[in-house]
């Protein structure tokens, strides 16, 4: 999946005069292996594949919130 987030302006009316946060693009992917054993599925997920550094705006401090870098997930499901 491809996620694009546009530039995020600051709350100038609220007194935040810092520059807007830059836009960013994230890429995630998932792989599903079905019936690896009868009834069992395994899913592998990688989020933020390119390890992009991006931020969420903070309204209460001078530092914005750093968001997670690359993340790996795995899930196993079994159907009876």
Sine and cosine of phi, psi and omega as CSV:
sin_phi,cos_phi,sin_psi,cos_psi,sin_omega,cos_omega
0.00,0.00,0.53,-0.85,0.01,-1.00
-0.88,-0.48,0.80,-0.60,-0.01,-1.00
-0.87,-0.50,0.81,-0.59,0.09,-1.00
-0.91,-0.42,0.76,-0.65,0.07,-1.00
-0.85,-0.53,0.84,-0.54,-0.03,-1.00
-0.96,0.29,0.12,-0.99,0.03,-1.00
-0.82,0.57,0.66,-0.75,-0.01,-1.00
-0.94,-0.34,0.93,-0.35,0.02,-1.00
-0.95,0.33,0.38,-0.93,0.03,-1.00
-1.00,0.06,0.25,-0.97,0.04,-1.00
-1.00,0.07,0.99,0.17,-0.05,-1.00
-0.89,0.45,-0.61,0.79,0.02,-1.00
-0.89,0.46,-0.49,0.87,0.02,-1.00
-1.00,0.06,0.04,1.00,0.07,-1.00
0.99,-0.14,0.09,1.00,-0.01,-1.00
-1.00,0.03,0.96,-0.28,-0.08,-1.00
-0.98,-0.18,0.13,0.99,0.02,-1.00
-0.93,0.38,0.35,-0.94,0.05,-1.00
-0.88,0.47,0.44,-0.90,0.05,-1.00
-0.89,0.46,0.44,-0.90,0.09,-1.00
-0.97,0.22,0.67,-0.74,-0.03,-1.00
-0.92,0.40,0.43,-0.90,0.10,-0.99
-0.95,0.32,0.32,-0.95,0.05,-1.00
-0.45,-0.89,0.34,-0.94,0.04,-1.00
-0.80,-0.60,0.73,-0.68,0.03,-1.00
-0.88,-0.47,0.52,-0.85,0.04,-1.00
-0.82,-0.57,0.80,-0.59,0.07,-1.00
-0.86,-0.52,0.39,-0.92,0.08,-1.00
-0.55,-0.84,0.33,-0.94,0.04,-1.00
-0.59,-0.81,0.58,-0.82,0.05,-1.00
-0.82,-0.57,0.74,-0.67,0.00,-1.00
-0.87,-0.48,0.79,-0.61,0.10,-1.00
-0.93,-0.37,0.93,-0.38,-0.05,-1.00
-1.00,-0.08,0.58,-0.81,0.05,-1.00
0.78,0.62,0.71,0.71,0.08,-1.00
-0.87,0.50,-0.60,0.80,0.26,-0.97
-0.77,-0.64,0.56,-0.83,-0.10,-0.99
-0.73,0.68,0.88,-0.48,0.01,-1.00
1.00,0.01,-0.12,0.99,-0.06,-1.00
-0.94,-0.33,0.77,-0.64,0.07,-1.00
-0.89,-0.45,0.56,-0.83,0.08,-1.00
-0.81,-0.58,0.72,-0.70,0.01,-1.00
-0.84,-0.55,0.76,-0.65,0.07,-1.00
-0.92,-0.39,0.74,-0.67,-0.03,-1.00
-0.78,-0.62,0.71,-0.71,0.12,-0.99
-0.83,-0.55,0.84,-0.54,0.02,-1.00
-0.95,-0.31,0.60,-0.80,-0.02,-1.00
0.84,0.54,0.83,0.56,-0.08,-1.00
-0.76,0.65,-0.66,0.75,-0.08,-1.00
-1.00,0.00,0.19,0.98,0.09,-1.00
0.82,0.58,0.71,0.71,-0.01,-1.00
-0.93,0.36,0.73,-0.69,0.10,-0.99
-1.00,0.04,0.83,-0.56,0.02,-1.00
-0.55,-0.84,0.25,-0.97,-0.15,-0.99
-0.73,-0.68,0.47,-0.88,0.23,-0.97
-0.98,-0.22,0.59,-0.80,-0.05,-1.00
-0.94,0.35,0.57,-0.82,0.10,-1.00
-0.95,-0.31,0.70,-0.72,0.04,-1.00
-0.97,-0.24,-0.10,0.99,-0.09,-1.00
-0.91,-0.41,-0.08,1.00,0.00,-1.00
-0.57,-0.82,0.03,-1.00,-0.01,-1.00
-1.00,0.03,-0.10,1.00,0.01,-1.00
-0.94,-0.34,0.70,-0.72,0.07,-1.00
-0.99,0.11,0.24,-0.97,-0.05,-1.00
-1.00,0.05,0.88,-0.47,0.06,-1.00
-0.95,0.31,0.73,-0.68,0.00,-1.00
-1.00,-0.08,0.31,-0.95,-0.09,-1.00
-0.89,0.46,0.53,-0.85,0.12,-0.99
-0.98,0.18,-0.53,-0.85,-0.01,-1.00
-0.88,0.47,0.69,-0.72,0.02,-1.00
-0.77,-0.64,0.56,-0.83,0.03,-1.00
-0.87,-0.50,0.67,-0.75,0.04,-1.00
-0.70,-0.72,0.47,-0.88,0.10,-1.00
-0.61,-0.79,0.65,-0.76,0.09,-1.00
-0.72,-0.69,0.51,-0.86,0.03,-1.00
-0.82,-0.57,0.76,-0.66,0.05,-1.00
-0.82,-0.57,0.55,-0.84,0.02,-1.00
-0.72,-0.69,0.76,-0.65,0.02,-1.00
-0.95,-0.30,0.81,-0.58,0.02,-1.00
-0.99,0.12,0.00,0.00,0.00,0.00
